[in-house]
Amino acid sequence: MPSLKYISTRGGDEKLSFEEAVLRGLAPNGGLYIPAHLPHLPENWEHDWAKLSFIDLALELYSLFISEKEIPRDDLRDLIERSYSTFRHEQVTPIHRTGDKEFILELFHGPTFAFKDVALQFVGNLFEYFLARRNAGKPEGQRDRLTVVGATSGDTGSAAIYGLRSKKDISIFILHPKNRTSPIQEAQMTTILDDNVFNLAVDGTFDDCQDIVKSLFNDMEFNSRYHLGAVNSINWARILAQTAYYFAAYFAVQPQIPYDVLEPKIQFCVPTGNFGDVLAGWYAKHLGLPMAKLVVATNANDILARFWKTGRYEKADSGEPEYFTDDEDDTEEVRPSRYPGLTEDEAFRRQQEAVAQSVQLNGASDGKQALGNAYRSPSAVRRAAAAAGTVAETLSPAMDILVSSNFERLLFYLALEGTTAGAVAADGEVDGGQAARVRMAAEHVRVWMDKLKTEHKVKVPRACVEAARRDMIADRASDDETSETIRKYYAKKDEYGSYVVDPHTAVGLSVANRVAKENDPNIIQVVLSTAHPAKFDAAVSNALANEPGFNFKRDILPKEMEGLLEKPRRCKDVKNDREAVKKIIEEEVGRLFASQTVGASGL
């Protein structure tokens, strides 16, 4: 298989190898790396992969994106086996049936009890593998080092720390919003005392933490000197790793589909914050995994749900009309550098004319469906937060995010499809007509992201929204609905029995239950369970406080978490300030690798 290359969502001439994309994390122009094209599944994949273990299935999938020239197949298998040997369930991500046409995909059987383990155990081993190969035979003073910097709303931090603790030549700095993670989440991070692990409690929100991390990556001098590496879902390897459990769930559900469902189609419902988890499902769908529309489930911080209803991606709810009308100008004025002075719709039309000419010259071919679900009015807490453009604190803190970093990747594909009315991916290297489409899509993403940064909102063309609606639907759940869903599933008396879910999974179930009422009878729902309920003891205990016989410690708390809150901790409080974080990194890396001049050898 030829080596697959990776490009930035914001354009440029760079085409990186998998190793380069993983180690770099974020493109120099601020974009995120994506495959230059999507590979095809093997011809008989559905038959040949049906009985594979999770490890073998992951090997087949990852091999589509990683050339043997970069990682030999035996080495890749070893990386995968080591990554998932830390999981407590032999199936790694098993399913649990909760209804005739409803399943839970349990993603919390890893070492830190959250779905992030599936990707970050693999990413940690990838970092170690690439560094070991680069440092083979090098004396101590000339070794390549990696400084991993990440932001977390709770689960990414502990999963990344567990995956990278004590790994040679790597230091890890995790920023979390002070007092905005659950006690268990904070303890899972701060009780890891390995010398290469540094926890920073930022006086701000997750978005503030994420902004600091991005600004450090965009500081070219600092990035080059300290060789920054990314563990947030901006790193392509995380998205790739998460595609595996969509395929695993698809195969696991097949034998359990009711006999009266004649043409079954699986619908994945994904609790969504930073958009990486559901984006992995989108990639699985476009690789060829059969599925109904993905369901994006958000909490009160519903920037994504609002986008699917309005076509506006905005931090604060502007209160403008929720649906496009035929005579509505459905774009705001932006000024792409290629077409100054034009509205975005006019620029799109101008570019489509250019694409049409390119298509004729290159012999390529170019290839409306609106979401009908009514938008539910937000609660008072979300209205207040949205009006101010701030994060609303909810029972599902890992989803308390204003701007979803991974949404930029989807925006690229929406621009690609909306601009050209053509296919999302090309089979082969990008050239000819496809190269023109890619350049135009990247230009739109660059303009949109600049506008989001300066004006805190962007409105995309109708064609892009329609492209999004063909693949996904979106809705939100309030805290009251979240608590009620936790109670509902605990109190179940049917043949499938009681089941305890964490608040993020409850958001997914609440939205899935609502969507199911309008679903085709052939649809089977799979709701992704992103964390073990014990990680959110207050939310679960409060929801079940009046349930007879409920005992948190007896019914939920895993033995691995017993005594966790009493363990010694190490964490530094830091102002919501990039320079303050930068200073800590400089001091700690200098101390950790005192024998080497940091940045002496380039990655």
DONUSE-419991 format. One record per residue (C-alpha): residue number from 1; y, x negated, z negated. Coordinates in steps of 0.1 Angstrom, whole numbers. Example, Ala and Ser with C-alpha at 12.3 -4.5 7.8 and 13.67 -1.06 7.14 Angstrom:
2
1 -45 -123 -78
2 -11 -137 -71
***
This chain:
603
1 0 0 0
2 34 -14 9
3 58 -21 -20
4 79 9 -28
5 116 2 -31
6 142 18 -55
7 178 27 -47
8 208 39 -67
9 218 75 -68
10 254 63 -61
11 246 43 -31
12 249 7 -22
13 228 -18 -2
14 204 -27 -31
15 167 -20 -26
16 149 -31 -58
17 112 -37 -66
18 96 -16 -93
19 99 -46 -117
20 136 -50 -110
21 143 -13 -114
22 125 -11 -147
23 141 -43 -162
24 176 -34 -151
25 175 3 -160
26 209 13 -148
27 224 3 -114
28 256 -19 -114
29 275 10 -99
30 265 33 -127
31 238 51 -107
32 202 57 -117
33 173 43 -97
34 151 65 -77
35 123 58 -52
36 136 52 -16
37 111 78 -6
38 84 98 -22
39 48 88 -15
40 21 113 -4
41 -9 123 -26
42 -43 112 -12
43 -58 138 12
44 -85 150 -13
45 -66 144 -45
46 -73 179 -60
47 -111 174 -57
48 -112 136 -64
49 -89 137 -95
50 -101 170 -111
51 -126 153 -135
52 -106 121 -142
53 -97 111 -178
54 -60 109 -186
55 -61 71 -182
56 -77 73 -148
57 -54 100 -137
58 -24 80 -148
59 -37 50 -129
60 -40 69 -97
61 -5 84 -100
62 13 52 -111
63 -4 33 -83
64 14 55 -58
65 47 40 -70
66 36 5 -81
67 23 -19 -54
68 -7 -41 -63
69 15 -70 -52
70 37 -63 -82
71 10 -53 -107
72 -26 -59 -97
73 -48 -27 -103
74 -68 -43 -131
75 -36 -53 -149
76 -22 -18 -145
77 -53 -3 -159
78 -51 -26 -189
79 -15 -16 -195
80 -23 21 -193
81 -53 17 -216
82 -33 -2 -242
83 -5 23 -240
84 -27 54 -247
85 -51 38 -271
86 -26 45 -298
87 -29 83 -293
88 -48 104 -318
89 -65 127 -292
90 -90 116 -267
91 -74 137 -240
92 -40 122 -248
93 -21 154 -239
94 -45 183 -245
95 -37 220 -239
96 -40 248 -265
97 -44 284 -254
98 -20 309 -271
99 -25 339 -247
100 -44 353 -217
101 -19 336 -194
102 -2 312 -218
103 -10 276 -228
104 8 250 -249
105 7 214 -235
106 6 193 -267
107 26 161 -261
108 28 151 -298
109 -4 132 -303
110 12 97 -299
111 21 73 -328
112 55 90 -335
113 44 126 -329
114 67 133 -299
115 64 135 -262
116 85 103 -258
117 54 83 -268
118 37 91 -235
119 64 72 -216
120 76 47 -241
121 43 32 -251
122 39 24 -214
123 75 12 -209
124 71 -12 -239
125 40 -27 -225
126 56 -30 -191
127 85 -50 -206
128 61 -73 -224
129 40 -78 -193
130 69 -86 -170
131 85 -110 -195
132 52 -128 -202
133 47 -133 -165
134 82 -147 -161
135 80 -169 -192
136 46 -184 -184
137 48 -222 -190
138 85 -221 -200
139 96 -240 -231
140 112 -220 -259
141 147 -228 -250
142 144 -216 -214
143 126 -183 -219
144 139 -150 -205
145 149 -125 -232
146 155 -88 -230
147 179 -69 -252
148 169 -32 -252
149 198 -8 -261
150 192 29 -263
151 207 61 -277
152 186 88 -294
153 189 123 -307
154 158 116 -327
155 125 111 -309
156 134 84 -283
157 144 60 -310
158 112 61 -330
159 90 60 -299
160 109 31 -284
161 109 12 -317
162 72 17 -321
163 66 6 -286
164 87 -26 -289
165 84 -37 -325
166 75 -74 -329
167 72 -79 -291
168 80 -114 -281
169 113 -122 -264
170 126 -86 -270
171 151 -72 -294
172 159 -35 -296
173 190 -17 -308
174 189 21 -312
175 220 41 -317
176 216 75 -333
177 243 101 -344
178 247 97 -382
179 234 128 -401
180 224 146 -369
181 187 138 -368
182 160 153 -390
183 151 134 -421
184 116 126 -407
185 131 114 -374
186 155 91 -392
187 128 78 -415
188 105 70 -386
189 132 48 -371
190 148 32 -401
191 116 23 -421
192 105 0 -393
193 115 -34 -407
194 104 -58 -380
195 129 -86 -373
196 136 -75 -337
197 144 -39 -346
198 180 -28 -353
199 190 8 -361
200 227 18 -358
201 240 51 -372
202 270 60 -352
203 298 82 -366
204 296 107 -337
205 273 128 -315
206 244 119 -293
207 267 121 -263
208 289 95 -280
209 259 72 -285
210 249 77 -249
211 284 69 -237
212 285 37 -256
213 251 26 -242
214 262 34 -206
215 295 15 -211
216 276 -16 -223
217 253 -15 -193
218 284 -12 -171
219 300 -42 -187
220 287 -67 -162
221 295 -98 -182
222 279 -85 -214
223 249 -71 -195
224 243 -104 -177
225 246 -125 -208
226 223 -104 -230
227 200 -90 -203
228 202 -54 -213
229 171 -32 -209
230 170 6 -210
231 145 28 -228
232 164 61 -224
233 152 83 -196
234 177 66 -173
235 148 41 -169
236 127 52 -139
237 94 41 -156
238 99 68 -182
239 101 95 -155
240 71 81 -137
241 50 81 -168
242 58 117 -176
243 45 130 -143
244 10 123 -154
245 7 151 -180
246 18 177 -154
247 -12 168 -133
248 -34 166 -165
249 -23 201 -175
250 -29 215 -140
251 -65 203 -141
252 -71 213 -177
253 -59 249 -171
254 -80 256 -140
255 -113 264 -157
256 -96 287 -182
257 -77 309 -157
258 -87 346 -162
259 -111 360 -136
260 -87 388 -126
261 -60 363 -116
262 -68 361 -79
263 -41 337 -67
264 -31 317 -98
265 0 296 -99
266 10 275 -129
267 46 278 -142
268 57 250 -165
269 84 258 -191
270 102 228 -204
271 125 225 -235
272 153 205 -220
273 180 182 -233
274 185 150 -213
275 166 165 -183
276 140 137 -180
277 110 158 -190
278 116 186 -165
279 127 161 -138
280 92 145 -141
281 78 180 -134
282 101 183 -104
283 88 150 -90
284 52 162 -96
285 61 193 -76
286 75 174 -47
287 46 150 -47
288 25 181 -40
289 13 195 -73
290 11 233 -68
291 33 252 -92
292 57 281 -95
293 93 275 -103
294 99 252 -132
295 117 268 -162
296 145 249 -178
297 148 260 -214
298 179 251 -233
299 194 258 -267
300 230 268 -274
301 241 236 -257
302 235 253 -224
303 253 232 -197
304 221 233 -176
305 215 270 -180
306 251 277 -170
307 247 254 -139
308 219 276 -126
309 239 307 -131
310 273 295 -118
311 269 263 -98
312 293 246 -122
313 283 216 -142
314 309 215 -170
315 310 205 -206
316 330 235 -217
317 324 270 -205
318 354 278 -183
319 346 315 -183
320 349 317 -146
321 327 342 -126
322 290 336 -131
323 278 343 -96
324 290 333 -62
325 304 360 -39
326 304 359 -2
327 341 355 1
328 344 331 -28
329 354 295 -23
330 325 281 -42
331 337 245 -44
332 365 228 -62
333 386 203 -42
334 372 168 -43
335 382 139 -22
336 353 118 -10
337 366 85 4
338 351 92 38
339 371 125 43
340 403 123 23
341 422 156 20
342 393 179 26
343 377 203 2
344 341 195 -6
345 328 223 16
346 349 210 45
347 336 175 39
348 300 188 38
349 305 206 71
350 321 175 87
351 292 154 74
352 266 179 87
353 282 175 122
354 277 138 119
355 242 142 107
356 234 165 136
357 245 139 160
358 225 113 142
359 194 136 143
360 197 139 180
361 200 102 185
362 171 94 162
363 148 122 171
364 145 135 136
365 142 172 126
366 161 191 100
367 144 217 82
368 182 311 4
369 170 321 -23
370 192 331 -53
371 182 334 -89
372 182 370 -99
373 179 367 -137
374 209 381 -156
375 228 356 -176
376 228 364 -213
377 261 361 -231
378 262 330 -255
379 264 334 -292
380 295 328 -312
381 285 293 -322
382 280 283 -286
383 312 299 -274
384 332 280 -300
385 315 247 -291
386 317 253 -254
387 353 262 -255
388 361 230 -272
389 337 210 -251
390 318 198 -282
391 281 197 -292
392 269 227 -312
393 245 217 -339
394 213 237 -337
395 178 239 -351
396 166 219 -321
397 187 187 -324
398 169 167 -297
399 185 191 -273
400 220 190 -288
401 234 173 -257
402 265 181 -236
403 258 160 -205
404 222 154 -194
405 219 119 -179
406 189 126 -157
407 206 155 -140
408 223 129 -118
409 189 122 -102
410 184 159 -93
411 220 161 -81
412 212 134 -56
413 183 153 -41
414 204 185 -41
415 231 168 -22
416 206 154 2
417 191 188 9
418 224 207 7
419 241 183 30
420 215 184 57
421 194 215 51
422 165 191 56
423 136 177 36
424 141 162 1
425 121 131 8
426 112 109 38
427 78 95 45
428 85 58 50
429 114 34 46
430 149 49 48
431 164 43 82
432 180 61 111
433 190 97 104
434 176 96 69
435 197 66 61
436 228 85 70
437 217 115 49
438 211 91 19
439 245 75 22
440 262 109 23
441 242 122 -7
442 250 91 -27
443 287 95 -18
444 287 131 -31
445 270 120 -63
446 295 93 -69
447 324 117 -64
448 308 143 -86
449 301 119 -115
450 336 105 -113
451 350 140 -115
452 327 149 -144
453 339 118 -163
454 376 125 -157
455 378 163 -156
456 346 171 -176
457 333 195 -149
458 323 197 -113
459 314 226 -90
460 288 219 -63
461 285 236 -29
462 265 268 -26
463 238 250 -5
464 231 227 -34
465 228 255 -60
466 204 274 -37
467 183 242 -34
468 182 240 -72
469 172 277 -75
470 143 272 -51
471 126 249 -75
472 138 259 -110
473 152 287 -131
474 170 282 -164
475 178 302 -195
476 187 296 -232
477 175 305 -266
478 197 310 -298
479 188 296 -332
480 178 332 -343
481 155 335 -313
482 141 300 -321
483 133 309 -358
484 118 343 -347
485 95 326 -322
486 83 302 -349
487 75 332 -371
488 59 351 -342
489 34 324 -333
490 25 316 -369
491 18 353 -376
492 -3 359 -345
493 -34 379 -353
494 -49 381 -319
495 -80 363 -306
496 -60 331 -301
497 -48 329 -337
498 -19 314 -356
499 -1 284 -342
500 28 265 -357
501 54 251 -333
502 85 229 -338
503 119 243 -329
504 121 227 -295
505 88 241 -285
506 100 275 -299
507 130 273 -275
508 106 268 -246
509 83 297 -258
510 113 320 -263
511 125 315 -228
512 90 316 -214
513 83 349 -230
514 115 363 -215
515 107 350 -180
516 71 363 -182
517 83 399 -183
518 95 394 -147
519 68 371 -135
520 43 378 -108
521 9 388 -125
522 -7 357 -109
523 15 332 -128
524 -1 312 -157
525 25 297 -181
526 22 263 -196
527 49 255 -222
528 55 219 -231
529 53 212 -268
530 76 182 -272
531 72 174 -309
532 49 179 -339
533 63 207 -362
534 63 183 -392
535 92 163 -376
536 114 193 -382
537 103 204 -417
538 136 222 -426
539 137 244 -395
540 100 253 -397
541 99 258 -435
542 130 280 -434
543 116 301 -405
544 83 306 -424
545 97 308 -459
546 87 345 -463
547 53 342 -447
548 25 348 -473
549 4 317 -480
550 24 293 -460
551 24 257 -474
552 42 230 -454
553 24 201 -469
554 -10 216 -467
555 -7 234 -433
556 15 210 -413
557 23 176 -427
558 1 149 -412
559 -13 122 -435
560 6 96 -415
561 39 111 -426
562 31 113 -463
563 54 92 -484
564 75 83 -453
565 108 94 -468
566 103 71 -498
567 98 39 -478
568 124 11 -477
569 149 14 -448
570 172 -8 -428
571 201 7 -409
572 237 -2 -402
573 265 24 -401
574 289 18 -372
575 321 34 -359
576 321 54 -327
577 334 24 -309
578 318 3 -281
579 334 -30 -294
580 319 -25 -329
581 284 -20 -314
582 289 -49 -291
583 298 -72 -320
584 267 -62 -339
585 245 -69 -309
586 261 -103 -303
587 256 -113 -340
588 220 -101 -343
589 207 -114 -310
590 224 -147 -318
591 206 -148 -352
592 172 -137 -338
593 171 -162 -310
594 191 -190 -326
595 171 -217 -308
596 182 -205 -274
597 216 -200 -258
598 215 -163 -249
599 216 -157 -212
600 204 -192 -203
601 179 -179 -178
602 185 -148 -157
603 162 -118 -155
***
